[in-house]
């Protein structure tokens, strides 16, 4: 019912969005003297704001075409190195250079947004690394015949993707999948898998959420898992390829995130309107680009969402030594030859200080000289993997970890 109501209001609003888009388009042909009139700018800004109302379930483009490496420019070809019903392994191949750079798998979150939300992260990594990323698909577009996709299937995808990449690879897990990525590496290490990564970097991810619980952690533990299933899971409507599949809708996750900082989002939209009205196009575009990405949402399968909430946030199975993968115990102590870097943000209100650092206590067999932890001052959750401090202060540590382990 929840999904049907969302889709109905979205459909009802679509004609108004289309009309506003047309008005905005034809307004672009107006003479400059008209465009510069205060009244026209106000109306034009209003049309743009209405046009932008709503969400999309389509994955945006990563947009990488070239990259500067030293004094040379290399073309980038975005290719699918592996493709399953639930996700792709996207490779940003650099002609004539990829074979000489360390292979790095970016394990993207599956938490309501597409992997393109990490565009800024990947952009920083591209010049010096042969980058791959887990590009998760929208569950509402995956037919029921494709079967289930839960916690174990996510871990299995990471293992298989690393197998495709081959020996000598590295892993960088961002946010939510840090526990999944660590589990995958532990299983590979125990099996003496030749594709076991040389290093793993975990950034602002919930390895042990018993430590300094955040508001997000408390929300996950104050109700039983049955409440989440009854109140947050919906059925994909008949009109989509995944019709009948039970999902945790991306729009629900987005509303939850936005409610945590509602005033900031309202302020940003007011500022965007003011910039449009005043002809400050670059300032308006900066805000608009962020929300174009932020409002592109994907649905999670019921089983992945509920199993992740239960195993990571409620039962804390990994730090307790009780996590299982297809009936097999996951033991991070099996990791011996993989270097470990963990990164946290001082002001992170989603993944609190100490929750990612906990990986060091679990990976007891890694030699001390192969371990490092970094607490980045002055950043919140997103600042750990995007923005100036990520580029200037955090990435050099990631680079050093990769180089030392290679």
C-alpha positions as CSV (number, residue, x, y, z in Angstrom):
1,X,0.0,0.0,0.0
2,X,2.8,2.4,0.9
3,X,4.5,2.0,-2.5
4,X,1.2,2.3,-4.3
5,X,0.4,5.6,-2.6
6,X,3.9,7.0,-3.3
7,X,3.6,6.0,-7.0
8,X,0.1,7.5,-7.3
9,X,1.1,10.9,-5.9
10,X,4.2,10.8,-8.1
11,X,2.1,10.1,-11.2
12,X,-0.4,12.9,-10.3
13,X,2.4,15.4,-10.0
14,X,4.1,14.4,-13.2
15,X,2.0,16.7,-15.6
16,X,2.8,19.7,-13.5
17,X,6.5,18.8,-13.6
18,X,6.3,18.4,-17.4
19,X,4.5,21.7,-17.8
20,X,7.1,23.5,-15.6
21,X,9.9,21.9,-17.6
22,X,8.4,23.2,-20.9
23,X,7.9,26.7,-19.5
24,X,11.5,26.7,-18.3
25,X,12.7,25.4,-21.7
26,X,10.9,28.0,-23.8
27,X,11.9,30.7,-21.3
28,X,15.4,30.1,-22.4
29,X,14.6,31.5,-25.8
30,X,13.4,34.8,-24.3
31,X,15.3,38.0,-25.2
32,X,18.0,39.0,-22.7
33,X,16.1,42.1,-21.8
34,X,13.2,39.8,-20.7
35,X,15.4,37.2,-19.0
36,X,17.1,39.9,-16.9
37,X,13.8,41.3,-15.6
38,X,13.3,40.6,-11.9
39,X,9.8,39.3,-12.4
40,X,10.8,36.9,-15.1
41,X,13.7,35.6,-13.0
42,X,11.4,34.9,-10.1
43,X,8.9,33.0,-12.3
44,X,11.7,31.1,-14.1
45,X,13.2,30.1,-10.7
46,X,9.8,28.9,-9.6
47,X,9.3,26.8,-12.7
48,X,12.7,25.2,-12.2
49,X,11.9,24.4,-8.6
50,X,8.6,22.7,-9.5
51,X,10.3,20.8,-12.4
52,X,12.8,19.5,-9.9
53,X,10.2,18.2,-7.4
54,X,10.1,14.5,-7.1
55,X,12.5,11.5,-7.2
56,X,13.9,9.3,-9.9
57,X,14.7,5.6,-9.9
58,X,17.1,5.9,-12.8
59,X,20.9,5.6,-12.1
60,X,22.7,8.8,-13.1
61,X,25.8,8.7,-15.3
62,X,29.2,8.5,-13.6
63,X,30.3,10.9,-16.2
64,X,34.0,9.9,-16.3
65,X,35.3,10.4,-19.9
66,X,38.9,11.4,-19.3
67,X,41.4,11.6,-16.5
68,X,44.6,13.7,-16.0
69,X,47.6,11.6,-14.9
70,X,50.6,13.8,-14.5
71,X,50.9,15.8,-17.7
72,X,48.9,13.4,-19.9
73,X,45.2,12.9,-20.5
74,X,43.8,9.4,-20.8
75,X,40.5,8.3,-22.1
76,X,38.2,6.3,-19.8
77,X,36.0,3.4,-21.0
78,X,33.3,2.4,-18.5
79,X,32.9,-1.4,-19.0
80,X,31.0,-4.1,-17.2
81,X,33.6,-6.6,-16.0
82,X,30.8,-8.7,-14.5
83,X,27.0,-8.5,-14.6
84,X,24.4,-10.3,-12.4
85,X,20.7,-9.6,-12.0
86,X,21.4,-7.6,-8.8
87,X,24.7,-5.8,-9.6
88,X,27.4,-5.0,-12.0
89,X,31.2,-4.8,-11.5
90,X,31.9,-1.5,-13.3
91,X,35.5,-1.0,-14.5
92,X,36.8,2.5,-15.4
93,X,39.4,1.3,-17.8
94,X,42.1,3.8,-18.8
95,X,43.5,3.0,-22.3
96,X,47.2,2.2,-22.0
97,X,47.5,2.7,-18.3
98,X,45.1,0.5,-16.3
99,X,47.5,-2.5,-16.6
100,X,50.2,-0.6,-14.7
101,X,48.1,0.6,-11.7
102,X,46.9,-1.1,-8.6
103,X,43.5,-2.7,-8.9
104,X,41.0,-1.2,-6.4
105,X,37.5,-2.4,-5.8
106,X,35.2,0.3,-4.3
107,X,32.5,-1.5,-2.4
108,X,29.6,0.9,-2.6
109,X,26.7,1.1,0.0
110,X,23.4,-0.5,-0.8
111,X,21.3,1.9,1.3
112,X,18.9,3.7,-1.0
113,X,21.2,5.4,-3.4
114,X,23.1,4.4,-6.5
115,X,26.9,3.9,-6.5
116,X,27.1,7.2,-8.4
117,X,26.8,8.9,-5.0
118,X,30.5,8.0,-4.7
119,X,31.4,9.9,-7.8
120,X,33.6,12.3,-5.8
121,X,35.3,9.4,-4.1
122,X,36.1,7.6,-7.3
123,X,37.2,10.8,-9.1
124,X,40.0,11.2,-6.5
125,X,41.0,7.5,-6.8
126,X,41.1,7.4,-10.6
127,X,44.4,9.1,-11.5
128,X,46.5,6.6,-9.5
129,X,44.4,3.5,-9.4
130,X,42.7,1.0,-11.7
131,X,39.2,1.5,-10.2
132,X,36.3,-0.9,-10.1
133,X,33.0,-0.3,-8.3
134,X,30.1,-2.5,-7.2
135,X,27.2,-0.9,-9.1
136,X,24.1,-2.3,-7.4
137,X,20.8,-2.4,-9.3
138,X,17.4,-1.2,-8.3
139,X,15.5,-4.1,-6.8
140,X,12.2,-2.9,-8.3
141,X,13.7,-3.6,-11.7
142,X,14.8,-7.1,-10.9
143,X,12.3,-9.8,-11.9
144,X,11.1,-12.3,-9.2
145,X,12.6,-15.1,-11.2
146,X,16.1,-13.8,-10.3
147,X,15.6,-15.1,-6.8
148,X,16.7,-13.6,-3.5
149,X,19.4,-11.1,-2.6
150,X,20.3,-11.0,1.0
151,X,23.3,-10.4,3.3
152,X,25.0,-13.6,2.1
153,X,24.4,-12.8,-1.6
154,X,26.0,-9.4,-1.1
155,X,29.1,-10.9,0.5
156,X,29.2,-13.5,-2.3
157,X,29.1,-10.8,-4.9
158,X,32.1,-9.1,-3.4
159,X,34.0,-12.4,-3.4
160,X,33.1,-13.1,-7.0
161,X,33.9,-9.6,-8.1
162,X,37.4,-9.8,-6.5
163,X,37.8,-13.2,-8.3
164,X,37.1,-11.4,-11.6
165,X,39.6,-8.8,-10.8
166,X,42.2,-11.4,-9.9
167,X,45.3,-11.4,-7.8
168,X,46.9,-8.3,-6.4
169,X,43.7,-6.3,-5.9
170,X,42.8,-3.9,-3.0
171,X,39.4,-3.1,-1.4
172,X,37.9,0.2,-0.2
173,X,34.6,-0.2,1.6
174,X,32.5,2.9,2.1
175,X,29.9,3.3,4.9
176,X,27.2,0.6,5.2
177,X,29.0,-2.4,3.6
178,X,32.1,-2.3,5.8
179,X,30.9,-5.4,7.7
180,X,30.0,-7.2,4.5
181,X,33.4,-6.4,2.9
182,X,35.3,-7.5,6.0
183,X,33.3,-10.7,6.0
184,X,34.2,-11.3,2.4
185,X,37.9,-10.8,2.9
186,X,37.9,-13.1,6.0
187,X,36.2,-15.9,4.0
188,X,38.7,-15.5,1.2
189,X,41.6,-15.5,3.5
190,X,40.5,-18.7,5.3
191,X,40.1,-20.4,1.9
192,X,43.6,-19.2,0.8
193,X,41.8,-17.6,-2.2
194,X,44.4,-16.3,-4.6
195,X,42.2,-13.2,-5.2
196,X,42.3,-12.3,-1.5
197,X,43.0,-8.5,-1.5
198,X,46.4,-7.1,-0.5
199,X,44.7,-4.4,1.5
200,X,41.3,-3.4,2.8
201,X,40.3,0.2,3.7
202,X,37.1,0.6,5.8
203,X,35.6,4.1,5.9
204,X,32.9,5.2,8.3
205,X,31.3,1.8,8.4
206,X,29.3,0.0,11.1
207,X,31.6,-2.9,12.2
208,X,30.5,-2.8,15.8
209,X,27.5,-0.5,16.5
210,X,27.5,-1.3,20.2
211,X,30.3,1.4,20.5
212,X,29.0,4.9,21.0
213,X,25.6,4.2,19.5
214,X,24.3,7.0,17.3
215,X,20.7,8.1,16.7
216,X,20.6,5.8,13.7
217,X,21.8,2.8,15.8
218,X,19.2,3.5,18.5
219,X,16.4,3.6,15.9
220,X,17.5,0.2,14.7
221,X,17.5,-1.3,18.2
222,X,14.5,0.2,19.8
223,X,12.0,-2.0,17.8
224,X,12.1,-5.7,17.0
225,X,12.9,-6.8,13.4
226,X,9.2,-7.7,13.0
227,X,8.3,-4.0,13.3
228,X,10.6,-3.2,10.4
229,X,9.1,-5.9,8.3
230,X,5.5,-4.8,9.0
231,X,6.0,-1.1,8.6
232,X,8.8,-0.5,6.2
233,X,8.6,-3.2,3.6
234,X,6.4,-2.8,0.5
235,X,5.5,-4.7,-2.6
236,X,6.7,-3.4,-6.0
237,X,3.7,-2.4,-8.2
238,X,2.7,-4.4,-11.2
239,X,4.0,-1.9,-13.8
240,X,7.7,-2.5,-13.0
241,X,9.9,-5.5,-14.0
242,X,10.2,-6.5,-10.3
243,X,6.5,-6.6,-9.8
244,X,5.6,-8.6,-6.7
245,X,9.1,-8.3,-5.1
246,X,9.1,-7.2,-1.5
247,X,11.4,-4.3,-1.0
248,X,12.5,-1.5,1.3
249,X,11.7,1.5,-0.9
250,X,14.5,4.0,-1.6
251,X,12.1,6.9,-1.0
252,X,11.5,5.7,2.6
253,X,15.3,5.6,3.3
254,X,15.7,9.1,1.7
255,X,12.9,10.5,3.8
256,X,14.6,9.0,6.9
257,X,17.9,10.6,6.0
258,X,16.4,14.0,5.2
259,X,14.3,14.1,8.4
260,X,17.6,13.9,10.4
261,X,18.7,17.2,8.9
262,X,15.4,18.7,7.7
263,X,16.3,22.3,8.4
264,X,19.5,22.0,6.4
265,X,17.7,20.6,3.4
266,X,15.0,23.2,3.5
267,X,17.6,25.9,3.8
268,X,19.5,24.5,0.8
269,X,16.4,24.6,-1.4
270,X,15.6,28.2,-0.4
271,X,19.2,29.1,-1.2
272,X,19.0,27.4,-4.6
273,X,15.8,29.3,-5.4
274,X,17.4,32.6,-4.4
275,X,20.5,31.9,-6.5
276,X,18.3,31.1,-9.5
277,X,16.2,34.2,-9.0
278,X,19.4,36.4,-8.7
279,X,21.0,34.9,-11.8
280,X,23.8,33.2,-9.8
281,X,23.8,30.1,-12.0
282,X,27.0,28.5,-10.8
283,X,25.9,28.6,-7.2
284,X,22.5,27.3,-8.1
285,X,24.0,24.5,-10.2
286,X,26.3,23.4,-7.3
287,X,23.2,22.7,-5.1
288,X,21.1,21.3,-7.9
289,X,23.8,18.8,-8.9
290,X,23.9,17.5,-5.3
291,X,20.2,17.0,-5.1
292,X,20.0,15.5,-8.6
293,X,22.2,12.7,-7.2
294,X,20.6,12.6,-3.8
295,X,17.1,12.3,-5.2
296,X,18.0,9.3,-7.4
297,X,17.0,6.4,-5.3
298,X,16.9,2.6,-5.5
299,X,14.9,0.0,-3.7
300,X,16.6,-2.7,-1.5
301,X,15.3,-6.3,-1.4
302,X,13.4,-7.1,1.7
303,X,15.9,-9.9,2.7
304,X,19.0,-7.7,2.3
305,X,17.5,-4.8,4.4
306,X,16.1,-6.9,7.2
307,X,19.1,-9.2,7.4
308,X,21.5,-6.3,7.5
309,X,19.5,-4.5,10.2
310,X,19.3,-7.7,12.2
311,X,22.8,-9.0,11.9
312,X,24.8,-5.7,11.9
313,X,22.7,-3.3,14.0
314,X,20.6,-5.5,16.3
315,X,22.5,-8.7,17.0
316,X,26.1,-7.4,16.3
317,X,27.0,-10.9,15.1
318,X,30.4,-10.0,13.5
319,X,32.0,-8.5,16.6
320,X,30.5,-11.2,18.8
321,X,32.1,-13.9,16.6
322,X,28.7,-15.3,15.7
323,X,28.3,-14.2,12.0
324,X,27.7,-17.0,9.6
325,X,27.9,-17.1,5.8
326,X,25.7,-19.9,4.4
327,X,26.1,-21.8,7.7
328,X,29.8,-21.2,7.9
329,X,31.4,-19.1,10.7
330,X,33.0,-15.9,9.6
331,X,36.3,-15.4,11.4
332,X,38.3,-12.1,10.8
333,X,41.2,-13.7,12.6
334,X,41.8,-15.7,9.4
335,X,43.0,-12.5,7.7
336,X,46.8,-12.5,8.0
337,X,48.4,-11.0,4.9
338,X,45.9,-8.2,4.1
339,X,46.8,-4.7,5.3
340,X,44.1,-2.8,7.2
341,X,43.3,0.9,7.2
342,X,40.2,2.3,9.0
343,X,39.0,5.8,8.8
344,X,36.4,7.7,10.9
345,X,35.1,11.2,11.0
346,X,35.2,13.3,14.2
347,X,31.7,14.7,13.7
348,X,30.1,11.6,12.1
349,X,26.5,11.4,13.5
350,X,25.7,8.2,11.5
351,X,28.6,6.0,12.2
352,X,30.1,7.0,15.5
353,X,33.7,7.1,16.5
354,X,35.0,3.6,17.4
355,X,32.5,1.6,15.3
356,X,34.9,1.2,12.3
357,X,38.0,1.1,14.5
358,X,36.6,-2.1,16.0
359,X,37.9,-4.0,12.9
360,X,41.4,-3.8,14.4
361,X,40.4,-5.9,17.4
362,X,38.7,-8.5,15.2
363,X,41.6,-8.8,12.8
364,X,44.0,-10.1,15.5
365,X,46.2,-12.0,13.1
366,X,47.3,-8.9,11.1
367,X,50.7,-7.7,12.2
368,X,50.7,-4.3,13.9
369,X,52.8,-2.7,11.1
370,X,50.1,-3.6,8.6
371,X,47.3,-1.8,10.6
372,X,46.5,1.9,10.7
373,X,43.6,3.9,12.0
374,X,42.9,7.6,11.1
375,X,40.4,9.9,12.8
376,X,39.7,12.8,10.6
377,X,39.2,16.1,12.4
378,X,36.4,18.4,11.4
379,X,34.3,16.1,9.1
380,X,31.0,14.4,9.4
381,X,29.9,11.2,7.7
382,X,30.1,12.3,4.1
383,X,33.3,14.2,4.7
384,X,35.2,11.0,5.2
385,X,34.8,10.0,1.5
386,X,34.0,13.3,-0.2
387,X,35.2,16.9,-0.2
388,X,38.5,18.7,0.3
389,X,39.6,16.8,3.5
390,X,39.0,13.5,1.8
391,X,41.1,14.6,-1.2
392,X,43.9,16.3,0.7
393,X,44.2,14.4,4.0
394,X,42.5,11.0,3.9
395,X,43.2,9.8,0.3
396,X,47.0,10.1,0.8
397,X,46.7,7.6,3.6
398,X,44.7,5.3,1.4
399,X,47.3,5.6,-1.3
400,X,50.1,4.8,1.1
401,X,48.3,1.8,2.4
402,X,47.8,0.5,-1.2
403,X,51.4,1.2,-2.2
404,X,52.9,-0.4,1.0
405,X,50.8,-3.6,0.5
406,X,51.4,-3.9,-3.3
